Amino acid sequence: MKRISPLIILGLLSVVLGLTVAILTGGYLIILGAYLIGFALFLFLLNWLTKKTKTRKAYWILQVVLSVTYIAFLTFSYLDWNKHNLIVFPTGFQGDGGIVFGIEGYPELPEMSYWKRTIEVPSNGVLITSTKEEDLPNKFQFQYKDGSYLDFRDSTWDFSYSSEFPCILTNSVIKHYSFTIGKSSNTNFQELLSKLCDSINQGKLVSAYDSEYSPIVNEVETPYLHLQNRGLSKLPKDINTLQIKEIILTGNNFTEFPNEVLDMPQLEELLIGHNPVSKLPDNLESLKNLKRLSINATLIKRFPSDLSVLENLETIGLDHNEFKELPESILTILNLKRLGVNNNKLTNLKFIDERLEGLESIYLYSNEIKQIDCHIENLKSLKELLIFDNQIDSIPDCIGSLTNLEKLEIWSNPIKYVSPEIQKLTNLKSMRIDKDNLTEEQMEAIRNWLPNCEINFQ
């Protein structure tokens, strides 16, 4: 009986293993399966070449050497692929924390032991190291010090890739992994990152990482600070040394209004929407040059009683805040020109009074407004009225008082009646309105009333 050579056996096993891996994983590891089948074909080629040897002894020596080499290659490849970090937390640890990389002067992480690097997290949940993040394997396992495993249902992790915390005043950034275990969360880790950045900005510490892009945008006439979606909850304490007039802090984790900006009297625009900020500070008088304030999608329900100290404020955004009524203090802004309160829960326009006489644009879309109250007669300077996506069924006679109106967006409302008084809007340039509940005669009348207006019946 003819013997089957070791290389042929290994080749056949590789084919079977490759097909099994590809099929059982639903194609997820099809590339690994293809590699194994490719190795099998290479083994068949080597087997054919070994038959060219002159002696049987040389043939079997080559077969054994090549087979052992192949098995060793697969073994070491698997072990190298399985390299990982074992993150060990103090037993019973709850709260937030993280691992900070590349800070000179701090200890290095332990070396790899075979194919595992064990990293013990201190009791405060924060580990600072001079080791660089790229020196770590990209696989992680987690357990408590007593050997028990973590309950991932009550935990959030950011170990798939490192985050960068910008130091802002310099180009340095702090690379880190962050985590929260259990339901107890605080901002201690963010505070630590902020303090580290303060030390880096003052030259007391050095980070191994710099940002390719500075958060300070200088390629414009008025430089501004762009920090959108950076995961921030604190600002560096010396940020007031920056000569900028605009700060974008949208989409971060600020739970409190960043008091550092109160020391920047030159500031003209502050965008702090989409943050869980709960209130505005009372001492806003230092921002006397502020022209635009965006606090969209926050948790702010408490406002200072008097906002007249913001004497240059022209634009305020209050979108997505679930307001059922407009905060009274908004009406105390003396020179307000643009007011955004779309995507709230307003049901009427009774908040409008003579204090909004200078308002030029108001955005009221996506609320629950049922009618246009004649309080709008106070909006003597209004040029833009965006009130679409509400529950309004008629445009009343008092619409004729808005003689400066240039743009009216009132579509996505069940409008059944339009007052002839609308013909007094001689400055109206564009209007969008639904035609579903209007007759052809009504639409023709509207066209005749507004001959110089571009009307979009949709």
ZILINDA-V103289 format. One line per field, one symbol per residue. phi: phi as a letter, one per 20 degrees, with the letter a starting at -180 (. if undefined). burial: + if it has 24 or more other ideal C-beta (glycine too) atoms within 12 Angstrom, else -. A space follows every 10 residues. Layout:
BEGIN
phi->???
burial->???
END
This chain:
BEGIN
phi->.ffefgffff ffffffffff ffffemnfdf ffffgfffff ffffffffff fefecfffgf ffffffffff ffffffffff fegbddedeg gmfcpdrrdd dmefnefefg ffdldbdede effenccdbe feffeefedc ccaefenfef effdccccdf bfdddfemfc efcdebdcbc dneecbdfff fffffffgff feneccefdc efdffeedec fdgbddcfld meccdffeff ffecdbcddf mdcfecfffg ffecfffdcc dcflcffdbe ffeeffefef dccdcflddf cddgfcdffe fdfdccdcfl dlfecfggff feffdfdccd cflccfdbdf ffbffdgefd ccdcfldcfd beffffffef dfdccdcflc cedbdeffff fefefdccdc flcffdbcfg ffffefefdb bcbfdgddef fffffffffc fddeddec
burial->----++++-+ +-+++-++-- ---------- -++--++-++ --++-++--+ --------+- -++--++--+ ---+------ ---+++++++ --+-++++++ ++++-+--+- ------++++ +---+++++- +-+--++--+ +++------+ ----+-+++- -+++++++++ -+++++++++ +---+-+-++ ++++++++++ +---+-+++- +--+++---- ---++++--+ ++++++--++ -+-+++++++ -+++-+++-+ ++-+-+++++ +++++-+--+ +--+--+-++ ++++++++++ --++--+-++ -+++++++++ +-+-+++-++ +++-++++++ ++++-+-++- ++--++-+++ +++++++++- +++-+++++- ++++++++++ ++-+++-+++ ++-+++++++ +++-+-+++- ++--+--+-+ +++++--+-- -++--++-++ --+-+-+-
END
